[in-house]
Amino acid sequence: MKQTLLELMRMSRICRMVLATCLGSFILVIFYFQIMRRNQFAADVCCRKGSRNALQELYNPTQSEFSSAAILHQGRRDRVAESCRAHSASSRKRRVLTPGDLKHLVVDEEHELIYCYVPKVACTNWKRVMMVLTGRGKYSDPMEIPSNEAHVPSNLKYLNQYSIAEINHRLKSYLKFLFVREPFERLVSAYRNKFTLKYNSSFHRRFGTKIVRRYRKDATQEALLNGADVKFREFAEYLVDPATQRDGPLNEHWQTVYQLCHPCHIHYDLVGKYETLEEDANYVLRLAGVGESLRFPTYAKSTRTTDSMTAQFFSNISSQQHSQLFQLYKLDFLMFNYSTPSYLRLD
């Protein structure tokens, strides 16, 4: 009888252990499926948000309207790469980019875009557009943003504000683009804006006084004090003077695109042109998936610096200055497929 009771107790203990094991397994199975449900939901959200970003749409377009544009921009990328290879083969200078070299690259996290702004190539309007894209609904119409507000650094995020790992990740996975312009038209546009308009007194004091002091004989005291009447000939002489190069990098408004955006170190996926500004800009916005709700601003063309206007300014400088300026901006001409201007007198 005692042996029988012991056997029953042992069987009862085994049953309890089996029951506990089964119950624990049942709880684990339920927990597992709960986790899978949550992960599946997270995966669905991830895929819905980022299944086709701008970079993927550029290189593997799903819309037929993008196909011809993709071919055009592939040609522009190839041109840049070819020019970089030729320049690298002929130059002994090698350098590694630092975070300071990335201060012109504006980052849009939401749409995974990086834009290198080039002054005098519609950069004010592009900054306005980037503020709309990154503003989380704060802005809707780019042209409602005052131009001076568009240039406040804190209104946008720049690539040099990230860690090295974050920089590398964004350079690899975001669509990188810039806009370029015929180099001498951009140069004359910068001169007209910064040295012929009265409201740019800060440029007159910062650069104009230095230029007048260096290159004008018998300058008046007023000109030395205000620097408000710099001639294009004097500006050209300042640009090609070795002393200017020794002073440090050129101001961003007349610095080369090659030095501002470093296209031989950063692989730009899309090179837009000022000459086809609206078409190229709206293509970028369509790739980013916002083309239906946001259009690139249009504005009057009457004040734009043209080829004929540029030729007129260059007619007032020497042949030597023509050659020196062309050497200074030669890489921009080659890299972005701009032909040598017909008005240029090269020694």
C-alpha positions in Angstrom: 0.0 0.0 0.0 2.8 2.4 0.9 4.6 1.5 -2.3 1.4 2.3 -4.3 1.1 5.7 -2.6 4.7 6.6 -3.4 4.1 5.7 -7.0 1.0 7.9 -7.2 2.9 10.8 -5.7 5.7 10.4 -8.2 3.2 10.2 -11.1 1.5 13.3 -9.7 4.8 15.2 -9.6 5.6 14.1 -13.2 2.2 15.3 -14.3 2.7 18.6 -12.7 6.1 19.0 -14.4 4.6 18.0 -17.8 1.7 20.4 -17.3 4.1 23.2 -16.3 6.3 22.5 -19.3 3.3 22.6 -21.6 1.9 25.7 -20.1 5.3 27.4 -20.4 5.6 26.3 -24.0 2.2 27.6 -24.8 3.1 31.0 -23.3 6.3 31.1 -25.3 4.4 30.4 -28.5 1.9 33.2 -27.8 4.8 35.6 -27.0 6.7 34.5 -30.2 3.7 35.3 -32.4 3.1 38.6 -30.6 6.7 39.6 -31.4 6.3 38.4 -35.0 3.2 40.5 -35.4 5.0 43.6 -34.1 8.0 43.0 -36.3 5.9 42.4 -39.3 4.1 45.7 -38.7 7.5 47.5 -38.3 8.8 45.9 -41.5 5.7 46.9 -43.4 6.1 50.5 -42.2 9.7 50.4 -43.2 9.1 49.1 -46.6 6.2 51.4 -47.2 8.3 54.4 -46.3 11.6 53.6 -48.0 11.0 50.9 -50.6 11.8 53.3 -53.5 13.8 56.3 -52.5 15.1 59.0 -54.9 18.4 57.3 -55.4 16.8 54.0 -56.5 14.3 55.8 -58.7 17.1 57.7 -60.5 19.2 54.5 -61.4 16.2 52.1 -61.8 13.3 54.2 -63.0 9.8 52.7 -62.6 8.2 55.5 -64.6 8.7 55.7 -68.4 8.9 59.5 -68.2 12.1 59.1 -66.1 13.9 56.9 -68.6 15.1 59.6 -71.0 16.1 61.9 -68.2 18.1 59.0 -66.6 20.1 58.6 -69.8 20.8 62.4 -70.0 22.1 62.5 -66.4 24.1 59.3 -66.9 25.9 61.2 -69.7 26.6 64.1 -67.3 27.9 61.8 -64.6 30.2 60.1 -67.1 31.6 63.5 -68.2 32.4 64.5 -64.7 34.1 61.1 -64.0 36.1 61.4 -67.2 37.3 64.9 -66.4 38.2 63.8 -62.9 40.3 60.9 -64.2 42.2 63.2 -66.6 42.8 65.8 -63.9 44.0 63.1 -61.4 46.4 61.7 -64.0 47.9 65.2 -64.7 48.0 66.5 -61.1 50.3 65.4 -58.3 48.1 66.9 -55.7 46.2 64.5 -53.5 43.9 65.4 -50.7 41.3 63.9 -48.4 38.1 65.7 -47.7 37.6 67.1 -44.2 34.2 68.0 -42.5 35.0 71.6 -43.4 34.8 70.7 -47.1 31.2 69.6 -46.6 29.7 72.9 -45.4 28.0 73.5 -48.8 26.1 70.2 -48.7 22.5 70.6 -47.4 20.9 67.4 -46.0 17.2 66.5 -46.3 16.7 63.4 -44.0 13.0 62.9 -44.8 13.5 62.5 -48.6 17.1 61.3 -48.4 18.6 64.1 -50.5 21.9 66.0 -50.3 22.2 69.2 -52.3 25.5 71.1 -52.8 24.6 74.7 -53.2 26.6 76.9 -55.6 26.0 80.7 -55.3 24.7 82.4 -58.4 23.1 79.1 -59.6 19.6 79.6 -58.2 20.9 78.6 -54.8 18.5 81.0 -52.9 15.4 79.2 -54.5 17.0 75.8 -53.9 17.5 76.7 -50.2 13.9 77.8 -50.0 12.8 74.5 -51.5 15.0 72.5 -49.1 13.4 74.5 -46.2 10.0 73.4 -47.5 11.1 69.8 -47.8 12.7 69.7 -44.3 10.3 72.0 -42.5 7.8 69.3 -41.5 4.9 71.4 -42.7 6.1 74.7 -41.4 6.5 76.0 -45.0 4.4 75.2 -48.1 5.3 77.9 -50.6 9.0 78.5 -51.2 8.5 82.0 -52.4 6.9 83.0 -49.1 10.3 82.5 -47.5 12.3 85.8 -47.5 15.6 85.4 -49.3 17.6 86.5 -46.3 15.9 83.8 -44.2 16.9 81.2 -46.7 20.5 82.0 -46.1 20.4 81.7 -42.3 22.6 78.6 -41.6 20.4 77.3 -38.7 17.4 77.0 -41.0 19.0 74.0 -42.7 21.2 71.0 -41.8 24.6 70.6 -43.4 26.6 67.4 -43.9 29.6 68.7 -41.8 27.3 68.7 -38.7 27.3 64.8 -38.7 29.8 62.3 -37.4 32.1 60.6 -39.8 30.1 57.4 -39.8 26.9 59.4 -40.4 28.5 61.3 -43.2 29.6 58.1 -44.9 26.2 56.5 -44.6 24.4 59.5 -46.1 26.9 59.9 -49.0 26.4 56.2 -49.8 22.6 56.0 -49.5 21.2 59.5 -50.3 20.7 61.1 -53.7 23.4 63.7 -54.1 22.9 66.6 -56.6 24.2 70.0 -57.5 23.4 72.7 -60.1 26.0 74.3 -62.3 26.2 77.2 -64.7 28.4 78.5 -67.6 31.4 79.6 -65.5 31.9 83.1 -66.9 28.2 83.9 -66.8 28.2 82.9 -63.2 31.3 85.0 -62.6 29.8 88.1 -64.2 26.6 87.6 -62.4 28.5 87.5 -59.1 30.4 90.7 -60.0 27.1 92.5 -61.0 25.4 91.5 -57.8 28.2 92.1 -55.3 30.0 95.2 -56.8 27.4 97.2 -58.8 24.5 97.2 -56.4 24.5 99.8 -53.6 22.9 97.5 -50.9 25.9 95.1 -51.0 28.0 97.5 -48.9 29.4 94.7 -46.8 31.1 93.2 -50.0 32.3 96.7 -50.9 34.0 97.1 -47.6 35.3 93.6 -47.4 36.6 93.1 -51.0 36.1 96.4 -52.8 38.4 98.4 -50.6 41.1 95.8 -51.0 40.7 95.6 -54.7 40.8 99.4 -55.2 43.9 99.7 -52.9 45.8 97.0 -54.8 44.9 97.7 -58.4 43.8 101.3 -58.9 46.4 104.1 -59.3 45.5 107.4 -57.9 42.4 106.1 -56.2 40.3 108.7 -54.4 40.0 108.7 -50.6 36.3 107.9 -51.0 37.0 104.9 -53.2 39.6 103.6 -50.8 37.2 104.0 -47.9 34.0 102.6 -49.5 35.2 100.3 -52.3 31.8 100.8 -54.0 32.9 101.3 -57.6 35.1 98.3 -58.4 35.6 97.9 -62.2 35.3 94.5 -63.8 38.9 94.8 -65.0 40.1 95.3 -61.4 38.0 92.4 -60.2 39.5 90.2 -62.9 43.0 91.3 -61.9 42.2 90.4 -58.3 41.0 86.9 -59.2 44.1 86.0 -61.1 46.7 87.6 -58.8 48.8 85.0 -57.0 48.6 87.1 -53.9 44.8 86.4 -53.8 45.5 82.7 -53.9 47.9 83.0 -51.0 45.2 84.9 -49.0 43.2 81.7 -48.9 40.2 80.2 -50.7 38.2 82.5 -53.0 34.8 83.7 -51.8 32.0 81.2 -52.4 30.3 83.6 -54.9 33.2 83.3 -57.4 34.9 80.1 -56.2 34.9 77.3 -58.7 32.3 74.5 -58.5 35.2 72.1 -58.4 36.4 73.6 -55.1 33.0 74.2 -53.6 31.4 70.8 -54.1 34.4 68.5 -54.7 32.9 66.4 -57.6 36.1 64.4 -57.9 35.7 63.2 -54.3 32.0 63.0 -54.0 30.0 61.0 -56.6 27.1 63.3 -57.5 24.2 61.3 -58.8 22.6 64.2 -60.6 24.1 67.3 -62.2 21.5 69.9 -63.0 22.1 72.9 -65.2 21.1 76.6 -64.8 20.3 76.6 -68.6 17.6 73.9 -68.0 16.9 74.9 -64.4 13.2 74.3 -64.1 13.2 71.0 -66.0 16.1 69.6 -64.0 14.9 70.9 -60.7 11.4 69.5 -61.1 13.0 66.2 -62.1 14.7 66.1 -58.7 11.5 66.8 -56.9 9.6 64.1 -58.9 12.4 61.6 -58.0 11.9 62.5 -54.3 8.2 61.8 -54.6 7.0 65.4 -54.1 6.6 66.6 -57.7 2.8 66.7 -57.4 2.8 69.0 -54.4 5.9 71.1 -54.9 7.2 72.9 -58.0 10.5 74.7 -58.3 9.9 78.5 -58.3 10.0 80.4 -61.5 11.0 84.1 -61.7 11.5 86.8 -64.3 14.5 86.3 -66.6 15.0 90.0 -67.5 17.7 90.5 -64.9 19.7 87.3 -65.6 23.3 87.6 -66.8 23.4 86.4 -70.4 26.1 85.3 -72.8 26.0 88.6 -74.7 26.2 90.5 -71.5 29.1 88.4 -70.3 30.9 89.0 -73.7 30.5 92.8 -73.2 32.2 92.6 -69.8 35.0 90.5 -71.1 35.6 93.0 -73.9 36.9 95.4 -71.3 39.7 93.2 -70.0 43.0 92.2 -71.6 43.7 89.0 -73.6 46.1 88.0 -70.8 43.3 88.2 -68.3 41.1 86.2 -70.7 43.7 83.4 -70.6 44.3 83.6 -66.9 40.6 83.5 -66.0 40.0 80.5 -68.4 42.8 78.6 -66.6 41.2 79.4 -63.3 37.8 78.1 -64.3 39.0 75.5 -66.9 38.0 72.4 -64.8 34.4 73.7 -64.5 34.2 74.2 -68.3 35.5 70.7 -68.9 33.7 68.9 -66.1 30.3 70.2 -66.9 30.6 70.3 -70.7 30.6 74.0 -71.4 32.3 75.0 -74.6 35.0 77.7 -74.7 33.2 81.0 -75.3 33.5 82.5 -78.8 34.4 85.9 -77.4 37.3 84.6 -75.5 40.8 85.8 -76.6 43.3 83.2 -75.6 47.1 83.9 -75.9 
